[in-house]
Amino acid sequence: MASKKGIIVTVIILAAITGGSFIFWTIPQETESTFVVSDYGNYLDGVKKIHEVLQESIDTEFQNMRDGNITPDEYISITDVTTSQVTAKISEFVTSKPSEPWQESYISYMDALKKFNSYIVETKVYANMIKDGSSQEEMSEVLKKIETLKAESIEMIKTSDSQRP
């Protein structure tokens, strides 16, 4: 049979394991991740340059699709990649937590990226309309919406620039 001393040691070990498990269970394992930015102006400038490249690329490929140089399906695959890149940049803005003087500028630029993403989605809608053989009238309405979203995005960039400290 087991001795009293052995039983007591076993109970102490089990209590320690249970207590340790409880501590690890109650302490949060993951903390909220943040994207650390120390030079807010340069970060915004970098994002702006990336945005300009993506804008130019989308504009060029959209025109290529309209001219018949690429298919709507090829254009749609391009937009899928671009929207994921823009979404990643938006996520960086959300987690960067800029200092107080930079917050308004960051929020405005994040809104500009959201409008740009909406612009891309609308060009994708236009590509699907080409595939489906939609009427010119319907396509003209979507083109107007595309131009409006592009203009709103550009305006928000200007707002962001004017809000820099």
C-alpha positions in Angstrom: 0.0 0.0 0.0 1.0 3.6 -0.5 2.5 5.5 2.4 1.0 8.6 3.8 4.1 10.5 2.7 3.7 9.3 -0.9 0.0 10.3 -1.0 0.8 13.8 0.4 3.6 14.3 -2.2 1.2 13.1 -5.0 -1.5 15.5 -3.8 0.9 18.4 -3.6 2.2 17.6 -7.2 -1.4 17.4 -8.5 -2.3 20.7 -6.7 0.7 22.4 -8.2 -0.1 21.1 -11.7 -3.7 22.2 -11.3 -2.8 25.6 -9.9 -0.3 26.2 -12.7 -2.8 25.2 -15.4 -5.3 27.5 -13.8 -2.9 30.4 -13.9 -2.1 29.8 -17.6 -5.8 29.5 -18.4 -6.7 32.8 -16.7 -3.8 34.9 -18.0 -4.5 36.0 -21.6 -2.2 34.3 -24.0 -2.2 36.8 -26.8 -2.1 40.5 -26.5 -3.5 42.8 -29.2 -0.9 43.2 -31.9 0.1 46.7 -33.1 2.0 48.0 -36.0 4.7 50.2 -34.6 5.4 53.4 -36.5 7.9 55.9 -35.2 8.1 58.3 -38.1 4.4 59.1 -39.0 5.2 61.4 -41.9 7.5 59.1 -43.7 5.1 56.2 -43.1 2.2 58.2 -44.7 4.5 59.2 -47.6 5.4 55.5 -48.2 1.8 54.4 -48.1 1.0 57.3 -50.5 3.6 56.1 -53.0 2.3 52.5 -52.8 -1.2 53.9 -53.3 -0.1 55.8 -56.3 1.4 52.7 -57.9 -1.7 50.7 -57.2 -3.9 53.5 -58.6 -1.8 53.7 -61.8 -1.8 50.0 -62.2 -5.6 49.7 -61.8 -6.2 52.6 -64.1 -4.0 51.2 -66.8 -5.4 47.7 -66.6 -9.0 49.0 -66.5 -8.3 50.9 -69.7 -6.7 47.8 -71.2 -9.8 45.8 -70.4 -12.1 48.5 -71.9 -9.9 48.6 -75.0 -10.1 44.8 -75.3 -6.4 44.2 -74.6 -7.2 42.0 -71.6 -10.3 39.9 -70.7 -12.6 40.9 -67.9 -11.6 37.7 -66.1 -7.9 38.7 -66.3 -8.9 42.2 -65.0 -10.9 40.6 -62.1 -7.9 38.6 -61.0 -5.8 41.8 -61.0 -8.4 43.5 -58.9 -8.4 40.6 -56.4 -4.7 41.0 -55.8 -4.9 44.8 -55.5 -7.8 44.8 -53.1 -6.0 42.4 -50.8 -3.0 44.8 -50.9 -5.1 47.8 -50.1 -6.9 45.9 -47.3 -3.5 45.0 -45.8 -2.6 48.7 -45.8 -5.9 49.6 -44.1 -5.2 47.0 -41.5 -1.8 48.5 -40.8 -3.5 51.9 -40.3 -6.0 50.4 -37.9 -3.2 48.8 -35.8 -0.6 51.6 -36.0 -2.1 53.8 -33.3 -0.6 57.1 -34.3 0.1 59.9 -31.8 -2.6 62.5 -31.2 -1.3 65.1 -33.7 -1.3 62.5 -36.5 -4.6 60.8 -35.9 -6.8 63.0 -38.1 -4.4 62.7 -41.0 -4.2 58.9 -40.6 -7.9 58.5 -40.4 -8.4 60.6 -43.5 -5.9 58.6 -45.4 -7.4 55.3 -44.2 -10.8 56.6 -45.5 -9.1 57.4 -48.8 -7.9 53.8 -49.0 -11.3 52.5 -48.2 -12.8 54.7 -51.1 -10.0 53.4 -53.3 -11.0 49.8 -52.4 -14.7 50.7 -53.3 -13.4 52.2 -56.6 -11.7 48.9 -57.4 -14.8 46.9 -56.5 -16.9 49.0 -58.8 -14.4 48.5 -61.7 -14.8 44.8 -61.0 -18.6 45.2 -61.3 -18.0 46.9 -64.6 -15.8 44.0 -65.7 -18.6 41.6 -64.8 -21.1 43.8 -66.8 -18.9 43.4 -69.8 -18.8 39.7 -69.4 -22.6 39.6 -69.0 -23.2 41.9 -71.9 -25.0 44.6 -69.9 -26.6 47.6 -71.6 -24.5 50.7 -72.3 -26.9 52.7 -70.1 -26.2 50.5 -67.1 -22.5 50.5 -67.8 -22.5 54.3 -68.1 -24.1 54.6 -64.6 -21.3 52.4 -63.1 -18.7 54.4 -64.9 -20.1 57.6 -63.2 -19.9 55.8 -59.9 -16.3 54.7 -60.6 -15.3 58.3 -61.3 -17.1 59.6 -58.2 -15.3 57.1 -56.0 -11.9 57.9 -57.5 -12.5 61.7 -57.0 -13.6 61.1 -53.4 -10.5 59.1 -52.7 -8.3 61.8 -54.2 -10.1 64.4 -52.1 -9.6 62.5 -48.9 -5.9 62.2 -49.7 -5.8 66.0 -50.0 -7.6 66.3 -46.7 -5.1 63.9 -45.1 -2.2 66.1 -46.4 -3.8 69.2 -45.0 -4.3 67.6 -41.6 -0.6 66.7 -41.1 1.0 68.4 -38.1 
